[in-house]
């Protein structure tokens, strides 16, 4: 092994290979420590910046809420008892959800109301978000054909109103005494025509045909209905069919009906159709012949069989009648000042009683602040 010359003219002792390796190892370890320390510093800096951003966000929310950081109020009173298994969802309805809704927390009496203790109903001031009347708003009721509000919304959302629908035998195989338009297997109609038959005349065969055509099957369509109900905040609703014919597992609540009607009126077609006093459907029979059927509205306010209080205009809604549900009506109306109100009566003993009870609510929408 050779020796190295010293800058002073002396020879330096030889450097062993082991010493070189140790020196290189120390240098590598030093570089690793520097890199690790740099990573730690960068991580700490990022965490610090994140804390600053979160703190700024909390400060902004605090200012937007007027300096009040208390727990948000629920849209429903969490003390309310629901009579169905979906009731646990009511605590999900916080301020943002209820911002544009009438919020019901308890029964509200109205001196003129003539509903019986066993019935349920609502009268809501849509502009002021005020509850004028509430009875059993969160209790389970059978909706009968008020179900078709949800059916119509799903049809308008997912269906093509210009498509032609061919009636199948399964569409017309309904229980006896069910309200039907008289379709036969092989008949052909546009979706728009079926929707009018659904909402004006409350045709159950129209409901079945819409559901099967739009959903691919009635079962898939009903699944869409239940998803839709959940998405708009309905916690007391479960559908098993698109028409509302009796089923023990097919139910809703008056407040959920309000939520569904409140969504339905966002579709111009819905309010346009539900204001019709009658509808004549012209379509092609299975044998190629032309058929024309006049259908009268089920809403007696529209047909003139019942008269609303003075200066009350009916803007649309839906009726429902079965032996289990009784006589039901959910409508949107406006007063003399053009202000909208939602009124719901469930479980009346007859048509005459239904409209009398509805009037006992509607007579209060003019002149109330």
Wavefront OBJ file of the C-alpha trace (Angstrom):
o trace
v 0.000 0.000 0.000
v 1.379 3.414 -0.972
v 1.512 6.478 1.226
v 0.196 9.907 0.447
v 2.399 12.979 0.306
v 1.744 15.593 2.925
v 1.422 19.237 1.830
v 4.429 19.846 4.184
v 6.577 17.336 2.400
v 5.968 14.514 4.842
v 4.329 11.234 4.116
v 0.892 10.584 5.668
v -0.038 7.201 6.986
v -2.109 4.998 4.694
v -5.936 5.139 4.920
v -7.579 1.770 5.342
v -10.606 0.688 3.306
v -12.578 0.128 6.500
v -12.087 3.756 7.504
v -13.275 4.884 4.072
v -16.428 2.782 4.387
v -17.134 4.160 7.861
v -16.695 7.712 6.598
v -19.062 7.093 3.691
v -21.598 5.479 6.001
v -21.518 8.450 8.373
v -22.040 10.820 5.469
v -25.015 8.807 4.171
v -26.588 8.702 7.635
v -26.105 12.437 7.992
v -27.842 13.028 4.650
v -30.737 10.745 5.704
v -31.152 12.666 8.981
v -31.206 15.973 7.106
v -33.831 14.675 4.675
v -35.946 13.256 7.540
v -35.710 16.519 9.438
v -36.765 18.438 6.318
v -39.795 16.157 5.888
v -40.789 16.646 9.519
v -40.496 20.420 9.151
v -42.622 20.406 6.001
v -45.271 18.184 7.660
v -45.456 20.454 10.689
v -45.796 23.475 8.405
v -48.645 21.835 6.473
v -50.434 20.935 9.723
v -50.049 24.507 10.927
v -51.493 25.869 7.666
v -54.375 23.364 7.857
v -55.197 24.500 11.395
v -55.202 28.097 10.203
v -57.627 27.249 7.363
v -59.970 25.294 9.675
v -59.919 28.118 12.205
v -60.748 30.653 9.510
v -63.634 28.461 8.280
v -65.076 28.177 11.787
v -64.804 31.931 12.170
v -66.679 32.525 8.917
v -69.469 30.103 9.916
v -69.676 31.824 13.287
v -70.138 35.215 11.637
v -72.687 33.884 9.127
v -74.738 32.434 11.973
v -74.766 35.793 13.714
v -72.295 34.745 16.382
v -74.460 31.814 17.518
v -72.647 28.497 17.629
v -75.254 26.565 19.555
v -76.608 23.270 18.253
v -78.813 23.661 15.154
v -82.545 23.183 15.618
v -84.048 20.118 13.981
v -86.723 20.591 11.349
v -88.834 18.139 13.337
v -89.220 18.129 17.087
v -87.141 15.155 18.187
v -89.654 14.533 20.948
v -92.333 13.633 18.380
v -93.264 9.965 18.401
v -93.600 8.313 14.989
v -95.578 5.114 14.622
v -93.303 3.455 12.076
v -89.806 2.044 11.867
v -88.465 4.934 9.793
v -88.964 7.491 12.566
v -85.332 7.439 13.696
v -84.407 9.541 10.669
v -86.110 12.691 11.943
v -82.958 13.845 13.684
v -81.255 14.187 10.288
v -83.451 17.154 9.354
v -81.435 20.169 10.400
v -81.746 23.869 9.535
v -80.385 23.677 5.972
v -83.035 21.078 5.037
v -85.918 23.013 6.604
v -84.873 26.427 5.364
v -87.618 26.614 2.718
v -90.158 24.360 4.406
v -92.965 24.738 6.887
v -91.789 23.067 10.083
v -94.302 21.188 12.198
v -93.411 20.333 15.775
v -96.753 19.587 17.434
v -100.512 19.682 16.931
v -101.888 23.156 16.272
v -105.590 23.738 16.815
v -107.894 25.857 14.654
v -111.307 26.820 16.050
v -113.093 26.321 12.720
v -111.588 22.893 11.972
v -114.115 20.060 11.948
v -111.788 17.068 11.569
v -112.481 14.231 13.974
v -109.960 13.122 16.590
v -109.177 9.990 14.567
v -108.339 11.988 11.446
v -105.153 13.726 10.362
v -104.624 16.989 8.523
v -102.547 20.111 7.888
v -102.965 23.724 6.822
v -99.660 25.431 5.999
v -98.899 29.007 4.982
v -96.233 28.464 2.318
v -94.976 32.055 2.148
v -94.636 32.688 5.880
v -93.648 29.064 6.623
v -96.356 29.074 9.278
v -98.420 26.166 10.574
v -102.071 27.234 10.809
v -103.421 23.792 11.629
v -101.867 20.431 12.421
v -103.435 17.196 13.628
v -101.451 13.943 13.829
v -99.046 15.216 11.166
v -96.458 12.492 11.775
v -98.755 9.515 12.287
v -98.953 6.749 9.733
v -101.898 6.903 7.338
v -102.868 5.056 4.179
v -102.478 7.464 1.259
v -104.704 5.709 -1.303
v -104.327 7.501 -4.672
v -102.444 10.425 -3.152
v -99.607 7.960 -3.816
v -99.847 9.096 -7.446
v -98.147 12.395 -6.555
v -94.924 10.419 -6.157
v -95.725 8.294 -9.228
v -96.115 11.449 -11.324
v -92.848 12.970 -10.094
v -90.882 9.810 -10.908
v -92.521 9.672 -14.354
v -91.657 13.324 -15.036
v -88.105 12.858 -13.762
v -87.168 9.622 -15.523
v -89.734 9.204 -18.298
v -90.013 10.620 -21.819
v -93.469 12.136 -22.273
v -93.284 11.597 -26.046
v -92.632 7.866 -25.872
v -95.341 5.431 -26.936
v -96.379 2.859 -24.346
v -98.001 -0.432 -25.294
v -100.370 -1.683 -22.598
v -99.645 -5.166 -21.266
v -101.961 -7.584 -19.532
v -100.131 -7.073 -16.241
v -101.051 -3.367 -16.374
v -104.769 -4.113 -16.276
v -104.788 -7.051 -13.869
v -105.961 -5.081 -10.835
v -108.328 -5.803 -7.984
v -112.071 -5.513 -8.580
v -113.594 -2.054 -8.105
v -110.230 -0.407 -8.813
v -110.581 2.868 -10.710
v -109.414 2.217 -14.280
v -109.484 4.003 -17.625
v -110.494 0.851 -19.478
v -107.258 0.050 -21.301
v -106.726 -3.357 -22.915
v -103.618 -5.345 -23.716
v -102.066 -4.014 -26.917
v -103.498 -0.491 -26.668
v -100.991 2.252 -27.445
v -100.734 5.670 -25.746
v -98.134 8.383 -25.238
v -96.595 8.772 -21.801
v -98.081 12.278 -21.627
v -101.559 10.805 -22.079
v -100.986 8.215 -19.366
v -99.801 10.934 -16.984
v -103.030 12.877 -17.543
v -105.106 9.747 -17.023
v -103.140 9.172 -13.804
v -103.640 12.636 -12.311
v -107.038 13.709 -13.640
v -108.987 10.469 -13.410
v -106.662 8.620 -10.998
v -106.521 5.594 -13.302
v -104.812 2.669 -11.640
v -104.167 0.968 -14.985
v -102.389 4.149 -16.093
v -100.253 4.018 -12.928
v -99.275 0.383 -13.551
v -98.385 1.070 -17.206
v -96.273 4.117 -16.295
v -94.431 2.220 -13.574
v -93.672 -0.789 -15.742
v -92.569 1.333 -18.711
v -90.409 3.842 -16.814
v -88.931 1.462 -14.245
v -88.569 -1.588 -16.459
v -90.719 -3.333 -13.863
v -93.204 -2.197 -11.248
v -90.816 -3.339 -8.520
v -87.961 -1.189 -9.837
v -90.278 1.802 -10.196
v -91.459 1.418 -6.593
v -87.820 1.334 -5.522
v -87.366 4.689 -7.273
v -90.418 6.010 -5.438
v -89.006 5.039 -2.059
v -85.609 6.509 -2.897
v -87.277 9.721 -4.013
v -89.314 9.943 -0.808
v -86.191 9.479 1.304
v -84.274 12.063 -0.732
v -86.806 14.820 -0.003
v -86.871 14.047 3.713
v -89.868 11.733 4.106
v -89.245 9.689 7.257
v -92.662 8.094 7.610
v -93.310 6.808 4.082
v -93.047 3.386 2.472
v -94.497 2.486 -0.934
v -95.261 -0.981 -2.264
v -97.088 0.015 -5.464
v -97.499 3.017 -7.827
v -101.252 3.518 -7.428
v -102.107 3.313 -3.736
v -104.343 0.261 -3.726
v -104.505 -1.212 -0.198
v -101.396 -2.821 1.260
v -100.507 -2.931 4.945
v -96.911 -1.923 4.146
v -97.953 1.017 1.943
v -98.210 4.133 4.104
v -97.147 7.734 4.619
v -97.826 10.688 6.957
v -99.596 14.013 6.354
v -96.297 15.866 6.678
v -94.626 13.598 4.133
v -97.540 14.216 1.761
v -96.821 17.931 2.133
v -93.163 17.302 1.270
v -94.123 15.314 -1.844
v -96.682 17.867 -3.002
v -94.170 20.644 -2.379
v -91.773 18.906 -4.782
v -94.428 18.004 -7.362
v -95.563 21.593 -7.869
v -92.057 22.445 -9.079
v -93.020 20.643 -12.301
v -95.250 22.919 -14.460
v -96.833 19.823 -16.038
v -98.063 18.627 -12.656
v -99.942 21.809 -11.758
v -101.237 22.195 -15.311
v -102.720 18.690 -15.327
v -104.100 18.765 -11.784
v -106.128 21.890 -12.610
v -108.084 20.079 -15.351
v -111.741 19.347 -14.626
v -111.770 16.656 -17.328
v -109.597 15.040 -19.953
v -110.435 13.279 -23.203
v -107.849 10.660 -24.109
v -107.581 9.641 -27.769
v -105.525 6.533 -28.458
v -105.144 3.472 -30.654
v -106.843 0.248 -29.618
v -104.982 -3.069 -29.924
v -106.914 -3.848 -33.145
v -105.894 -0.551 -34.781
v -109.182 1.239 -34.158
v -109.325 4.743 -32.682
v -110.688 5.213 -29.165
v -111.800 8.425 -27.454
v -112.624 8.350 -23.740
v -113.756 11.316 -21.642
v -112.437 11.206 -18.089
v -113.769 13.460 -15.322
v -111.529 14.775 -12.552
v -111.805 13.116 -9.153
v -111.404 16.492 -7.390
v -114.897 17.845 -6.714
v -113.591 21.396 -6.477
v -112.608 21.137 -10.133
v -115.838 19.536 -11.316
v -118.060 22.001 -9.425
v -119.524 19.359 -7.127
v -117.904 21.189 -4.212
v -117.296 24.906 -3.799
v -114.246 26.363 -2.095
v -114.657 29.324 0.297
v -114.806 32.806 -1.216
v -111.524 34.091 -2.686
v -109.878 30.661 -2.515
v -108.482 29.262 -5.771
v -107.501 25.596 -6.091
v -104.165 25.307 -7.913
v -103.804 21.529 -7.979
v -103.341 18.444 -5.876
v -104.563 14.873 -5.566
v -107.467 12.926 -4.167
v -107.390 9.443 -2.675
v -110.124 7.035 -1.614
v -110.082 3.460 -0.363
v -111.971 1.700 2.399
v -108.804 1.610 4.515
v -107.735 5.218 3.853
v -111.151 6.835 3.836
v -111.600 9.962 1.715
v -108.447 12.059 1.379
v -107.403 15.256 -0.352
v -104.086 17.114 -0.562
v -104.204 20.421 -2.450
v -102.321 23.618 -3.111
v -104.518 26.736 -3.038
v -104.063 30.495 -3.069
v -105.920 33.248 -1.266
v -107.209 36.608 -2.473
v -103.681 38.040 -2.316
v -102.167 35.286 -4.459
v -100.439 33.667 -1.482
v -100.056 29.850 -1.589
v -101.226 27.409 1.081
v -101.107 23.625 1.355
v -104.113 21.900 2.889
v -104.462 18.187 3.644
v -107.384 16.191 5.039
v -107.056 12.443 5.589
v -109.620 9.832 6.576
v -112.954 11.601 6.047
v -115.997 9.344 6.230
v -117.469 10.466 2.881
v -116.839 12.810 -0.048
v -119.301 15.326 1.346
v -117.620 15.311 4.745
v -114.185 15.568 3.094
v -114.956 18.817 1.279
v -116.820 20.257 4.251
v -113.803 19.584 6.452
v -111.429 20.997 3.853
v -113.500 24.187 3.725
v -113.351 24.424 7.516
v -109.586 24.826 7.060
v -109.521 26.919 3.889
v -111.838 29.589 5.257
v -108.883 30.745 7.367
v -106.384 31.621 4.620
v -107.700 35.133 3.858
v -106.834 37.895 6.262
v -104.600 35.824 8.561
v -101.087 37.088 9.343
l 1 2 3 4 5 6 7 8 9 10 11 12 13 14 15 16 17 18 19 20 21 22 23 24 25 26 27 28 29 30 31 32 33 34 35 36 37 38 39 40 41 42 43 44 45 46 47 48 49 50 51 52 53 54 55 56 57 58 59 60 61 62 63 64 65 66 67 68 69 70 71 72 73 74 75 76 77 78 79 80 81 82 83 84 85 86 87 88 89 90 91 92 93 94 95 96 97 98 99 100 101 102 103 104 105 106 107 108 109 110 111 112 113 114 115 116 117 118 119 120 121 122 123 124 125 126 127 128 129 130 131 132 133 134 135 136 137 138 139 140 141 142 143 144 145 146 147 148 149 150 151 152 153 154 155 156 157 158 159 160 161 162 163 164 165 166 167 168 169 170 171 172 173 174 175 176 177 178 179 180 181 182 183 184 185 186 187 188 189 190 191 192 193 194 195 196 197 198 199 200 201 202 203 204 205 206 207 208 209 210 211 212 213 214 215 216 217 218 219 220 221 222 223 224 225 226 227 228 229 230 231 232 233 234 235 236 237 238 239 240 241 242 243 244 245 246 247 248 249 250 251 252 253 254 255 256 257 258 259 260 261 262 263 264 265 266 267 268 269 270 271 272 273 274 275 276 277 278 279 280 281 282 283 284 285 286 287 288 289 290 291 292 293 294 295 296 297 298 299 300 301 302 303 304 305 306 307 308 309 310 311 312 313 314 315 316 317 318 319 320 321 322 323 324 325 326 327 328 329 330 331 332 333 334 335 336 337 338 339 340 341 342 343 344 345 346 347 348 349 350 351 352 353 354 355 356 357 358 359 360 361 362 363 364 365 366 367 368 369
